[in-house]
Amino acid sequence: MGTSFKKCLITGGAGFIGSHLAERLLSDGHDVIVIDNCSTGRIENLKHLNESMKLHVVEGDIQDIDRIESAFQNVDWVFHLAALAEIVPSIETPMAYHNSNINGTISVLEASRRHGVERFVYAASSSCYGIPDVYPTPEYAQMRPQYPYAFTKMVGEQYVMHWERVYGLPAISLRMFNIYGPRSRTKGTYGAVFGVFLAQKLAGKPFTVIGDGTQTRDFTFVTDVVDAFVSTAASNLRGEIMNIGSGNTYSINFLVELLGGDVVYIPKRPGEPDCTFADTTRIKEELNWSANVSLEEGVQVMLENIEYWRQAPVWDPAMIAEATQDWFKYLGEED
């Protein structure tokens, strides 16, 4: 990277991945602007960085370009992470996801274009692949989003690539696979497996494993993801779409074995793949990037920071069945 320090802007910078990215960029000596409406992000995620004179936080919604555009003045690198996530809420309130993940992305693209940013890095989702035909899954695999969240993230990526082609915005999209790490979500609707399992472990409750637990996920530690984002911004690449994954895929049964505790099995959900596994050949060839943190190492870090999930909801099978009823209603046959 050299000694050239950049002025960086992170949308969603108070969120899980965004706060880790802010931490890394500040550590590297860059100036960082965070834009977040705190609908899902938490200012507390940035509390340990408050003493840095290089951090500036703007509370605002990315859909409101008039509110956020001034923050893009003289910005070199833009990292667009702000989005509504999670499956069930996207099924229940698709318009909100369209507004945030599509209209909000266009707003951030336009602010970036108007101010001539050097690099635009989009946080895309591997959920765009749906249930793939090929594992590990390459970037050219057919996109089959199974629910509105995945669809809106896919459309957002298409807008990013369109702005790159039409307006010459130097943009890259990174499709992330199953990211986990400290400061991942603790509240809200039923979803992210680590948040669910860690809260259950703290409460002495059994882990609610979907299906028979043999399904596998490409669990990728957040610091590896951040390294990929920074390496991408520091490169000369543009117009590329690349996967970010761990280089492996792990069963849910193996995960609960590492976490340690009893298990209760709940019905498999429609629209979920039996495997997620990124083909990371492209990013390895282009940036010489690969993940460094094994699942065993990452889980140990999570257990060392488990108190973070003390206030998270503790899910049981009945609560999960009620919370995910729309999942079964719209994506498959109800039991």
N, C-alpha and C positions, 0 to 999 in steps of 0.2 A: 504493500500500500504506500510505502514511502512516508514522507513527512508532510504531505499535503492534507491539511485538515479541511473538512467540509462542513457546510451548514446543512443539517439533515432535518427532515420533517417526517414524523410518524403519525399517520392517522390510526386511531385505536391504540395509541401508545400507553394508555393506562391499563390495557388488558393484559392477559397472560403472556402471549408471545411479545407483544409490543413493549411491555415493561422490561423484558429481558433484552430486547433489541436496544432500547434506550440505554440500559446499563452498559452494554457492550460498546456502543458508539461513544458514550461519554468516556469510558475507560480508554478508548483509542485516541481521545483528544478532540473529538468533533463537537460542534455545537448541535444541540438537539431541541427541536420544537415538537411538542406532543399536542395533537388535537384529539379530544375525546369528549363525547357527551355523557359519559359515565352511565349509560344505560346498562351496559354489561361490564365495562371496565371499572376499576377501582383506583381512586387517587392514592389509596394506601399502598398500592403496588409500586408507587414511585417514591414513597416516603423516605426510603433509605438513600435516595439520590437528591434530596432537597437541598443539601449543602452545596451542590454543584452550581456555580455561577453560569454554567453553560447549558443549563436546562431551563426551558420556558414552556409552561403548560397553558394551553388555550382550551377552555371549555366551550365546546360548540358542536353542532351537528353538521356532518359533512354534506348533508343535503342542502344546507343554506350557504351557497357560494358567496353571497354578500357578507356573511358573517366570518367566513374562514379565509377568504382570498388574500387578505392583507398578510396573513401568516406565511404566504408563499414567496414573499419578496426576497430576492437574493438567495433563495434556497438552491442548493446543488443537487441533493439526493432526496427523493420522495419515496417513502415506503408506505404503500397503501394496505393496511391491515384491518381497518375499521369495517365491521360487517355484523349483521345479525347471523348467529349460527344456530345450530340445533335442529333436529329433524321435526319433532312433534309441533313446536310452535310455528314452524314454517308451513305445516299442513293446516294448522288452525287459522293462521293470519297471513296468508300469502301476500297480500298487498303491502304489509309492513316490510316484508322481505324484499319485495320488488323496489320499494322506495329507498330502502337503506342500501341494498347490495347492487342495484343497477343505477337508479338515479343518483345515489350518493357517489358511486364510482365515476359517473360522467362528470359530476361536479368537481371531484378531485382531479380528474384528467384535464378539465378545462382550466382550472386554476394553475395546474402545472404547465400546461401549454402556454398560457398567457404570460407566465413569468420565466419561460425558457429554462426549465430545470435540466440539469445534465443527465440525470438518471431517474427512471421511474420503475420501481419494483412492486409488482402486484402479488399479493398473497392469495393464490388460487387454492382450490381444494381437490384432492383426489376423489372426492365423492362424485365428481363429474363423470367418472368412468362407470358408475353404477356397479353392475355385476359383470366384470370383464370376461373375455374369452381366453386371455393369455396371462400367465404369471411367470416371472415378474412382468408387470404391466408397463409397456412403453408409452411414450407421449403420443404416438400416432394411433393408439388404440381408439376404437369407436367410443364416443361419449354417449352415455345412456343415463342421465340423471334420473333418480328414482323419486325425488321429492323436491318441493319448491326451493329449499335452501341450496341443494346441489345445482338446480337449474339456474338460480340467480347468480351463483358464483361462476358458473360456466358462461353465462351471458356477459357478466362483468369482464371476464377474461377476453371475450371476443371484442368488447368495446376497447379494451386496452390495446389489443393487437391492431384494431382499426385505426385508433389514434396514432399508433406507431407508423402505419402505412400511409395514411392520408396526410397527417400533420407533421410527420417526422419526429414525433416524441420518442426519445430513446428509452424504450420500455422493454421489460422482460417480465414474464410470468413464471412463478414458482409454485408447482402443485404439491402441496404438503400432505404427508401421510401420517395420521394418528399421532399427533404431537402430544407429549406429556412432559411434566416437570413441575418444580415448585411454582406456586402462584396460579396453578390452573384453577378453573372455576370451582367454587364451593357452593353456590346457591343457584336457584332457578329450577327449571324443569329437569326431569329425568334425562340423563344423557351420558356425558363423558365417563368412561369406565373407571378411571383412576379416582375421580372425585367420589363416585359412588362407593367403590371398594374401601377407600381410606376412611371415609366416614363410618362405614359398617365395621371396620376393624377397631376403630376407636370406641365404638359403642358395644363391642363384643358380640356383634350380630354376624350371621353367616353371609358370605359373599353370594349375591344373586347372579348366577352364571346363566347366560342365555343358551338355550339348546343343550347340547351335551358338552360344550366347552372345548370341542376340538377345532372350532373355527380359529383362524389365525389372523393376526394384525401386524402391520409393519410399524411397531412402536418406535418412534423417533424422538430422541431427547431434545429438549428445547434449545440447549446451547449449541447443538449441532445445527439446528435449523437457523439460528441466528448467525452462525458462522457462514452458512450458505448465502444468506441475505447480504451480509457485508461483502463477501467475496464477489457476489454478483454485481453489487453497486460499484465496486472498485475496478471491475473489468471493463473491457471495451465492447462487450456483447450487446446486441440489441435485436429486437424482434424474435427472441427465442422463447420457447416454452420448455421448462425442465422440471422433472420430478425431484422431490427431496424425500429420501427415505433412509432407513437404517442400514440397508443392505441385507436384511433378514426379515423373517416373519415368524411370529411366536404365537403359540396357542394360548387361549384364555386359561386353560387348565394349568399351563406352565406359569402364567402370571400369578394365579392365586396360590400356587405352590411356593413361589418366591415371597409373596406377601405373608403367607402362613395364616390359616384359619379354616373354619368349617365352610361348607358350600351347600347352597340350595339351588336347584335347577329350575328355570322358568321357561315358558314357551319361546321358541324361536320367532323372530319378527320378520315379516315380509319385507322384501326390498333390500335386505342386508346381505352382502357377499359373504361367502364362507372363508374368503381369504382376501386380504389386501397386502400387496407386495410390489413395491416400486422398482421398476427398472431404472437404475440411476446411471446407466452407461453414459448418457449425454452430458450430465453435469460433471462426471468424472473426467471425460475427455476434454470438455471445454474449460473447466476451472480447476481440474485436479482436486476436486472436493469429494470427500467421503465422510460418513459419520464415524465418530470416534468412541461414543459412549455405548457400551453394551447394555442390554436390558437388565442384567444382574446389577451393574453399576448404577444405572438410573433408578431402579427400584430401591436400592439402598439409600440413595439421596432422598427419595420420596419418604421413606420410613424415618429418616433422620429429621425431616421437616413435617412430620405427620400432624403436629398440633395445629398447623394452618387450617386443617379440615375439621377442627373441633366444632365449629358452628354450622357445618354443612348439614343438609337434611339427611336423615338416615332412612334409606328406602327398604321396604320389605316387599314380598311378592304381591300382596294385595294393593299396596300403594302404586306399584309399577304398573299393574294391570289397569288400574283406573286412569293413570296418567298417560298411558300409551294406547287407549282404546281407539282414538282417532287414527293412530298408525295402522291398526288392523282394519279399521273401517274403510280407509281410503286406499291402502296399499295391498290388501290381501283379504282373504276370507276370515271373518270373525270366528273364533272358537265357540 
